[in-house]
Amino acid sequence: MLIEDLQKRGLDVRDFGCFDESPVDYPDIGFAVAKAVQEGTLDRGILVCGTGIGMCIAANKVHGVSAALCHDVYSAGKARTSNNAQIITLGARVVGPELAKIIVERFLESDFSGGNSARKVGKITSFEDSAV
């Protein structure tokens, strides 16, 4: 449903799975999307699991990538404008389909505002770089 909505908006969408009823471990998909963002193959990513929590944790393990769990429109905008997140995660058991569309739209239409937030994001990046 999200994929079709994004395609209708003319966006290039890459689906990382699930393609059938086979069991899938969410970290595998979370890592793959985050690696594509890290490598520059994708500018942004949207990950969905039951709560969005597991995907968020997995994506945030990839160096240089920031993922934010978003269950409301305000947080989706702030994930970009204040935190420069490249990925949002959603919980399919928490967020309904119509709200998910609006959350994704806000995330995609928002850009990092820099300013005072740039200093804070820079601190996070510096800490991450020093921990490697």
PyMOL CGO cylinders between C-alpha atoms (Angstrom):
from pymol import cmd
from pymol.cgo import CYLINDER

trace = [
    CYLINDER, 0.00, 0.00, 0.00, 2.78, 2.48, 0.84, 0.3, 1, 1, 1, 1, 1, 1,
    CYLINDER, 2.78, 2.48, 0.84, 4.76, 1.37, -2.18, 0.3, 1, 1, 1, 1, 1, 1,
    CYLINDER, 4.76, 1.37, -2.18, 1.86, 1.98, -4.55, 0.3, 1, 1, 1, 1, 1, 1,
    CYLINDER, 1.86, 1.98, -4.55, 1.21, 5.40, -3.01, 0.3, 1, 1, 1, 1, 1, 1,
    CYLINDER, 1.21, 5.40, -3.01, 4.86, 6.40, -3.44, 0.3, 1, 1, 1, 1, 1, 1,
    CYLINDER, 4.86, 6.40, -3.44, 4.92, 5.16, -7.02, 0.3, 1, 1, 1, 1, 1, 1,
    CYLINDER, 4.92, 5.16, -7.02, 1.78, 7.18, -7.80, 0.3, 1, 1, 1, 1, 1, 1,
    CYLINDER, 1.78, 7.18, -7.80, 3.71, 10.24, -6.60, 0.3, 1, 1, 1, 1, 1, 1,
    CYLINDER, 3.71, 10.24, -6.60, 6.36, 9.47, -9.21, 0.3, 1, 1, 1, 1, 1, 1,
    CYLINDER, 6.36, 9.47, -9.21, 9.00, 8.30, -6.76, 0.3, 1, 1, 1, 1, 1, 1,
    CYLINDER, 9.00, 8.30, -6.76, 11.48, 5.57, -7.57, 0.3, 1, 1, 1, 1, 1, 1,
    CYLINDER, 11.48, 5.57, -7.57, 10.80, 2.80, -5.05, 0.3, 1, 1, 1, 1, 1, 1,
    CYLINDER, 10.80, 2.80, -5.05, 12.98, -0.18, -4.24, 0.3, 1, 1, 1, 1, 1, 1,
    CYLINDER, 12.98, -0.18, -4.24, 11.27, -2.96, -2.29, 0.3, 1, 1, 1, 1, 1, 1,
    CYLINDER, 11.27, -2.96, -2.29, 13.58, -5.02, -0.07, 0.3, 1, 1, 1, 1, 1, 1,
    CYLINDER, 13.58, -5.02, -0.07, 10.95, -7.68, 0.75, 0.3, 1, 1, 1, 1, 1, 1,
    CYLINDER, 10.95, -7.68, 0.75, 8.84, -9.64, 2.01, 0.3, 1, 1, 1, 1, 1, 1,
    CYLINDER, 8.84, -9.64, 2.01, 7.71, -11.21, -1.21, 0.3, 1, 1, 1, 1, 1, 1,
    CYLINDER, 7.71, -11.21, -1.21, 5.92, -14.35, -0.04, 0.3, 1, 1, 1, 1, 1, 1,
    CYLINDER, 5.92, -14.35, -0.04, 4.77, -16.09, 3.13, 0.3, 1, 1, 1, 1, 1, 1,
    CYLINDER, 4.77, -16.09, 3.13, 8.26, -17.33, 4.04, 0.3, 1, 1, 1, 1, 1, 1,
    CYLINDER, 8.26, -17.33, 4.04, 9.52, -16.21, 7.45, 0.3, 1, 1, 1, 1, 1, 1,
    CYLINDER, 9.52, -16.21, 7.45, 11.80, -13.18, 7.33, 0.3, 1, 1, 1, 1, 1, 1,
    CYLINDER, 11.80, -13.18, 7.33, 14.00, -11.81, 10.09, 0.3, 1, 1, 1, 1, 1, 1,
    CYLINDER, 14.00, -11.81, 10.09, 13.46, -8.04, 10.19, 0.3, 1, 1, 1, 1, 1, 1,
    CYLINDER, 13.46, -8.04, 10.19, 17.15, -7.27, 10.91, 0.3, 1, 1, 1, 1, 1, 1,
    CYLINDER, 17.15, -7.27, 10.91, 18.09, -8.65, 7.48, 0.3, 1, 1, 1, 1, 1, 1,
    CYLINDER, 18.09, -8.65, 7.48, 15.82, -6.14, 5.76, 0.3, 1, 1, 1, 1, 1, 1,
    CYLINDER, 15.82, -6.14, 5.76, 16.72, -3.32, 8.15, 0.3, 1, 1, 1, 1, 1, 1,
    CYLINDER, 16.72, -3.32, 8.15, 20.43, -3.86, 7.56, 0.3, 1, 1, 1, 1, 1, 1,
    CYLINDER, 20.43, -3.86, 7.56, 19.98, -4.05, 3.77, 0.3, 1, 1, 1, 1, 1, 1,
    CYLINDER, 19.98, -4.05, 3.77, 18.06, -0.77, 3.58, 0.3, 1, 1, 1, 1, 1, 1,
    CYLINDER, 18.06, -0.77, 3.58, 20.45, 1.00, 5.94, 0.3, 1, 1, 1, 1, 1, 1,
    CYLINDER, 20.45, 1.00, 5.94, 23.48, -0.26, 3.97, 0.3, 1, 1, 1, 1, 1, 1,
    CYLINDER, 23.48, -0.26, 3.97, 21.91, 1.09, 0.76, 0.3, 1, 1, 1, 1, 1, 1,
    CYLINDER, 21.91, 1.09, 0.76, 21.52, 4.48, 2.46, 0.3, 1, 1, 1, 1, 1, 1,
    CYLINDER, 21.52, 4.48, 2.46, 25.06, 4.32, 3.83, 0.3, 1, 1, 1, 1, 1, 1,
    CYLINDER, 25.06, 4.32, 3.83, 26.47, 3.53, 0.38, 0.3, 1, 1, 1, 1, 1, 1,
    CYLINDER, 26.47, 3.53, 0.38, 24.44, 6.30, -1.27, 0.3, 1, 1, 1, 1, 1, 1,
    CYLINDER, 24.44, 6.30, -1.27, 22.31, 3.95, -3.35, 0.3, 1, 1, 1, 1, 1, 1,
    CYLINDER, 22.31, 3.95, -3.35, 19.25, 5.37, -1.57, 0.3, 1, 1, 1, 1, 1, 1,
    CYLINDER, 19.25, 5.37, -1.57, 18.73, 8.87, -0.20, 0.3, 1, 1, 1, 1, 1, 1,
    CYLINDER, 18.73, 8.87, -0.20, 16.09, 7.77, 2.29, 0.3, 1, 1, 1, 1, 1, 1,
    CYLINDER, 16.09, 7.77, 2.29, 14.43, 4.63, 3.53, 0.3, 1, 1, 1, 1, 1, 1,
    CYLINDER, 14.43, 4.63, 3.53, 11.16, 3.54, 5.06, 0.3, 1, 1, 1, 1, 1, 1,
    CYLINDER, 11.16, 3.54, 5.06, 11.11, 0.38, 7.15, 0.3, 1, 1, 1, 1, 1, 1,
    CYLINDER, 11.11, 0.38, 7.15, 8.05, -1.37, 8.54, 0.3, 1, 1, 1, 1, 1, 1,
    CYLINDER, 8.05, -1.37, 8.54, 7.75, -4.17, 11.09, 0.3, 1, 1, 1, 1, 1, 1,
    CYLINDER, 7.75, -4.17, 11.09, 5.19, -4.94, 13.77, 0.3, 1, 1, 1, 1, 1, 1,
    CYLINDER, 5.19, -4.94, 13.77, 6.06, -2.04, 16.07, 0.3, 1, 1, 1, 1, 1, 1,
    CYLINDER, 6.06, -2.04, 16.07, 8.84, -0.32, 14.11, 0.3, 1, 1, 1, 1, 1, 1,
    CYLINDER, 8.84, -0.32, 14.11, 11.15, -0.74, 17.11, 0.3, 1, 1, 1, 1, 1, 1,
    CYLINDER, 11.15, -0.74, 17.11, 13.17, -3.68, 15.86, 0.3, 1, 1, 1, 1, 1, 1,
    CYLINDER, 13.17, -3.68, 15.86, 13.72, -2.14, 12.44, 0.3, 1, 1, 1, 1, 1, 1,
    CYLINDER, 13.72, -2.14, 12.44, 14.83, 1.10, 14.07, 0.3, 1, 1, 1, 1, 1, 1,
    CYLINDER, 14.83, 1.10, 14.07, 17.36, -0.67, 16.26, 0.3, 1, 1, 1, 1, 1, 1,
    CYLINDER, 17.36, -0.67, 16.26, 18.70, -2.69, 13.33, 0.3, 1, 1, 1, 1, 1, 1,
    CYLINDER, 18.70, -2.69, 13.33, 19.03, 0.29, 10.97, 0.3, 1, 1, 1, 1, 1, 1,
    CYLINDER, 19.03, 0.29, 10.97, 20.78, 2.36, 13.62, 0.3, 1, 1, 1, 1, 1, 1,
    CYLINDER, 20.78, 2.36, 13.62, 23.52, -0.28, 13.88, 0.3, 1, 1, 1, 1, 1, 1,
    CYLINDER, 23.52, -0.28, 13.88, 24.78, 0.66, 10.42, 0.3, 1, 1, 1, 1, 1, 1,
    CYLINDER, 24.78, 0.66, 10.42, 27.54, 3.26, 10.74, 0.3, 1, 1, 1, 1, 1, 1,
    CYLINDER, 27.54, 3.26, 10.74, 26.57, 6.72, 9.53, 0.3, 1, 1, 1, 1, 1, 1,
    CYLINDER, 26.57, 6.72, 9.53, 22.86, 5.98, 9.29, 0.3, 1, 1, 1, 1, 1, 1,
    CYLINDER, 22.86, 5.98, 9.29, 20.16, 7.47, 11.48, 0.3, 1, 1, 1, 1, 1, 1,
    CYLINDER, 20.16, 7.47, 11.48, 16.72, 5.91, 11.73, 0.3, 1, 1, 1, 1, 1, 1,
    CYLINDER, 16.72, 5.91, 11.73, 13.80, 7.31, 13.69, 0.3, 1, 1, 1, 1, 1, 1,
    CYLINDER, 13.80, 7.31, 13.69, 10.69, 5.52, 14.88, 0.3, 1, 1, 1, 1, 1, 1,
    CYLINDER, 10.69, 5.52, 14.88, 7.67, 7.60, 13.87, 0.3, 1, 1, 1, 1, 1, 1,
    CYLINDER, 7.67, 7.60, 13.87, 4.09, 6.99, 14.91, 0.3, 1, 1, 1, 1, 1, 1,
    CYLINDER, 4.09, 6.99, 14.91, 2.87, 10.53, 14.28, 0.3, 1, 1, 1, 1, 1, 1,
    CYLINDER, 2.87, 10.53, 14.28, 3.23, 13.25, 11.68, 0.3, 1, 1, 1, 1, 1, 1,
    CYLINDER, 3.23, 13.25, 11.68, 5.06, 15.73, 13.92, 0.3, 1, 1, 1, 1, 1, 1,
    CYLINDER, 5.06, 15.73, 13.92, 7.81, 13.22, 14.74, 0.3, 1, 1, 1, 1, 1, 1,
    CYLINDER, 7.81, 13.22, 14.74, 8.24, 12.34, 11.07, 0.3, 1, 1, 1, 1, 1, 1,
    CYLINDER, 8.24, 12.34, 11.07, 8.91, 15.97, 10.22, 0.3, 1, 1, 1, 1, 1, 1,
    CYLINDER, 8.91, 15.97, 10.22, 11.26, 16.45, 13.17, 0.3, 1, 1, 1, 1, 1, 1,
    CYLINDER, 11.26, 16.45, 13.17, 13.12, 13.25, 12.29, 0.3, 1, 1, 1, 1, 1, 1,
    CYLINDER, 13.12, 13.25, 12.29, 14.29, 15.10, 9.19, 0.3, 1, 1, 1, 1, 1, 1,
    CYLINDER, 14.29, 15.10, 9.19, 14.35, 18.78, 10.14, 0.3, 1, 1, 1, 1, 1, 1,
    CYLINDER, 14.35, 18.78, 10.14, 15.98, 18.41, 13.55, 0.3, 1, 1, 1, 1, 1, 1,
    CYLINDER, 15.98, 18.41, 13.55, 17.69, 15.03, 13.51, 0.3, 1, 1, 1, 1, 1, 1,
    CYLINDER, 17.69, 15.03, 13.51, 18.63, 14.55, 9.85, 0.3, 1, 1, 1, 1, 1, 1,
    CYLINDER, 18.63, 14.55, 9.85, 17.34, 10.96, 9.91, 0.3, 1, 1, 1, 1, 1, 1,
    CYLINDER, 17.34, 10.96, 9.91, 17.63, 9.21, 6.57, 0.3, 1, 1, 1, 1, 1, 1,
    CYLINDER, 17.63, 9.21, 6.57, 15.26, 6.38, 7.54, 0.3, 1, 1, 1, 1, 1, 1,
    CYLINDER, 15.26, 6.38, 7.54, 11.94, 6.24, 9.32, 0.3, 1, 1, 1, 1, 1, 1,
    CYLINDER, 11.94, 6.24, 9.32, 10.47, 3.11, 10.80, 0.3, 1, 1, 1, 1, 1, 1,
    CYLINDER, 10.47, 3.11, 10.80, 6.79, 2.43, 11.24, 0.3, 1, 1, 1, 1, 1, 1,
    CYLINDER, 6.79, 2.43, 11.24, 4.84, -0.15, 13.18, 0.3, 1, 1, 1, 1, 1, 1,
    CYLINDER, 4.84, -0.15, 13.18, 2.19, -1.89, 11.09, 0.3, 1, 1, 1, 1, 1, 1,
    CYLINDER, 2.19, -1.89, 11.09, 0.45, -2.98, 14.30, 0.3, 1, 1, 1, 1, 1, 1,
    CYLINDER, 0.45, -2.98, 14.30, 0.58, 0.55, 15.68, 0.3, 1, 1, 1, 1, 1, 1,
    CYLINDER, 0.58, 0.55, 15.68, -0.09, 2.88, 12.76, 0.3, 1, 1, 1, 1, 1, 1,
    CYLINDER, -0.09, 2.88, 12.76, -3.04, 2.50, 10.40, 0.3, 1, 1, 1, 1, 1, 1,
    CYLINDER, -3.04, 2.50, 10.40, -2.58, 2.62, 6.62, 0.3, 1, 1, 1, 1, 1, 1,
    CYLINDER, -2.58, 2.62, 6.62, -3.91, 6.13, 6.06, 0.3, 1, 1, 1, 1, 1, 1,
    CYLINDER, -3.91, 6.13, 6.06, -1.86, 7.63, 8.90, 0.3, 1, 1, 1, 1, 1, 1,
    CYLINDER, -1.86, 7.63, 8.90, 1.21, 5.79, 7.59, 0.3, 1, 1, 1, 1, 1, 1,
    CYLINDER, 1.21, 5.79, 7.59, 0.79, 7.53, 4.22, 0.3, 1, 1, 1, 1, 1, 1,
    CYLINDER, 0.79, 7.53, 4.22, 0.66, 10.95, 5.89, 0.3, 1, 1, 1, 1, 1, 1,
    CYLINDER, 0.66, 10.95, 5.89, 3.66, 10.17, 8.11, 0.3, 1, 1, 1, 1, 1, 1,
    CYLINDER, 3.66, 10.17, 8.11, 5.72, 9.06, 5.10, 0.3, 1, 1, 1, 1, 1, 1,
    CYLINDER, 5.72, 9.06, 5.10, 4.65, 12.13, 3.12, 0.3, 1, 1, 1, 1, 1, 1,
    CYLINDER, 4.65, 12.13, 3.12, 5.81, 14.47, 5.91, 0.3, 1, 1, 1, 1, 1, 1,
    CYLINDER, 5.81, 14.47, 5.91, 9.13, 12.63, 6.19, 0.3, 1, 1, 1, 1, 1, 1,
    CYLINDER, 9.13, 12.63, 6.19, 9.76, 12.84, 2.46, 0.3, 1, 1, 1, 1, 1, 1,
    CYLINDER, 9.76, 12.84, 2.46, 8.79, 16.50, 2.12, 0.3, 1, 1, 1, 1, 1, 1,
    CYLINDER, 8.79, 16.50, 2.12, 11.02, 17.59, 5.02, 0.3, 1, 1, 1, 1, 1, 1,
    CYLINDER, 11.02, 17.59, 5.02, 14.70, 18.48, 4.88, 0.3, 1, 1, 1, 1, 1, 1,
    CYLINDER, 14.70, 18.48, 4.88, 17.34, 18.99, 7.52, 0.3, 1, 1, 1, 1, 1, 1,
    CYLINDER, 17.34, 18.99, 7.52, 17.14, 22.57, 8.77, 0.3, 1, 1, 1, 1, 1, 1,
    CYLINDER, 17.14, 22.57, 8.77, 20.68, 22.75, 10.15, 0.3, 1, 1, 1, 1, 1, 1,
    CYLINDER, 20.68, 22.75, 10.15, 21.01, 25.67, 12.54, 0.3, 1, 1, 1, 1, 1, 1,
    CYLINDER, 21.01, 25.67, 12.54, 21.16, 24.74, 16.20, 0.3, 1, 1, 1, 1, 1, 1,
    CYLINDER, 21.16, 24.74, 16.20, 20.27, 21.15, 15.30, 0.3, 1, 1, 1, 1, 1, 1,
    CYLINDER, 20.27, 21.15, 15.30, 23.43, 20.81, 13.19, 0.3, 1, 1, 1, 1, 1, 1,
    CYLINDER, 23.43, 20.81, 13.19, 25.60, 21.18, 16.29, 0.3, 1, 1, 1, 1, 1, 1,
    CYLINDER, 25.60, 21.18, 16.29, 23.67, 18.43, 18.08, 0.3, 1, 1, 1, 1, 1, 1,
    CYLINDER, 23.67, 18.43, 18.08, 23.66, 16.07, 15.11, 0.3, 1, 1, 1, 1, 1, 1,
    CYLINDER, 23.66, 16.07, 15.11, 27.39, 16.78, 14.72, 0.3, 1, 1, 1, 1, 1, 1,
    CYLINDER, 27.39, 16.78, 14.72, 27.98, 15.63, 18.30, 0.3, 1, 1, 1, 1, 1, 1,
    CYLINDER, 27.98, 15.63, 18.30, 26.18, 12.37, 17.59, 0.3, 1, 1, 1, 1, 1, 1,
    CYLINDER, 26.18, 12.37, 17.59, 28.20, 11.84, 14.40, 0.3, 1, 1, 1, 1, 1, 1,
    CYLINDER, 28.20, 11.84, 14.40, 31.48, 12.61, 16.19, 0.3, 1, 1, 1, 1, 1, 1,
    CYLINDER, 31.48, 12.61, 16.19, 30.69, 10.16, 18.96, 0.3, 1, 1, 1, 1, 1, 1,
    CYLINDER, 30.69, 10.16, 18.96, 29.72, 7.47, 16.46, 0.3, 1, 1, 1, 1, 1, 1,
    CYLINDER, 29.72, 7.47, 16.46, 32.92, 8.03, 14.47, 0.3, 1, 1, 1, 1, 1, 1,
    CYLINDER, 32.92, 8.03, 14.47, 35.08, 7.82, 17.59, 0.3, 1, 1, 1, 1, 1, 1,
    CYLINDER, 35.08, 7.82, 17.59, 33.43, 4.58, 18.69, 0.3, 1, 1, 1, 1, 1, 1,
    CYLINDER, 33.43, 4.58, 18.69, 34.46, 2.67, 15.57, 0.3, 1, 1, 1, 1, 1, 1,
]
cmd.load_cgo(trace, "trace")
